[in-house]
Amino acid sequence: MIAGPAPTAPEELLAGLPASPAVWCSGLRKRYGRQTAVDGVSFAVGRGEVLGLLGPNGAGKTTVIKILLGLVRPDAGDVLLLGRPARDARARARVGYLPELFRYQPWLTAAEVLALHVRLLDVPVPAAEQRECLAVVGLADRAGDRVAGFSKGMQQRLGLAVALLARPELVILDEPTSALDPIGRADVRDLLLSLRQGGVAVLLNSHLIGEVERVCDRVVILDKGRVAAAGTLAELLGRREVRLRLGGVTPATEALLAAAGPLRRDGDWFTVALPADEDAAVVPALVAALVAHGVRIHAVEPGRISLEERLLGILRAGGAGAGEGVAGEEGP
């Protein structure tokens, strides 16, 4: 255990998560000279959960990942992986990791790269399972090809295969789709969903917000080394919207719309922001009231604020005003 401030109580941090989560960390801090890279970061990843780690460059995401894996020693804080201290080799043996920047020996074939890592892991992985790992990432027909001839996307797929070699219970992926084309990103998305279905926990660091929104159960947003916000997508996105294309609008109509929620207008399009806990009948009632006022309704488009918009709002506000389901710097 590393000396430092008293960690967040596990029962508070792990509320709503199953016992013995895949990842539990509390009060992580790391400085490099005068620069604070990580400052009081706490969060947990449940078994069979996909958690997205978001934030701008320099927010501390990769440093946090390296601390979790024991590659960087924190100045303070505690980490448990799969119910064991992170320094325990038995815990790390059940963790698959794809770093952001990696290089494999160009003279090796894809199959030889996997065989090498099996030896490094010192975990028995039958040749059939190694071939299956290559098949899962779409490299079954390239097993005998040398890495030197692989594109960046193919090397990324090979890295994923290495991360899956030892039948991990936790997979940590640092920008896994950075070099992939749309088909490759869709393949990784399907892979993450299948891992979750199999009870494998995934910690995903990615700048592709759309991918995070599609696959993640919860999100932790880092900014300047701290947790700026955390929660489920429903909690983070919260506010819903409805866009209406209207004709015959009067000042009284605009007042009616504004009474339903914050209002924006763009020509004959009106966007009303609705509270996160609005009743399902709010929009139909609003439409009925507009009709009663003699307004012509050409279109009604229910929607929700995007994760990208929410992320930008949180970062521009410096993490303030996070709202329901959002935690401060001590984690979710």
Secondary structure, 3 states (H helix, E strand, C coil): CECCCCCCCHHHHCCCCCCCCCEEEEEEEEEECCEEEEEEEEEEECCCCEEEEECCCCCCHHHHHHHHCCCCCCCEEEEEECCEECCCHHHHCCEEEECCCCCCCCCCEHHHHHHHHHHHHCCCCCHHHHHHHHHHCCCHHHCCCEHHHCCHHHHHHHHHHHHCCCCCCEEEEECCCCCCCHHHHHHHHHHHHHHHHCCCEEEEECCCHHHHHHHCCEEEEEECCEEEEEEEHHHHHCCEEEEEEEECCCHHHHHHHHHHCCEEEECCEEEEEECCCCCCCHHHHHHHHHHHCCCEEEEEEEEECCHHHHHHHHHHCCCCCCCCCCCCCCCC
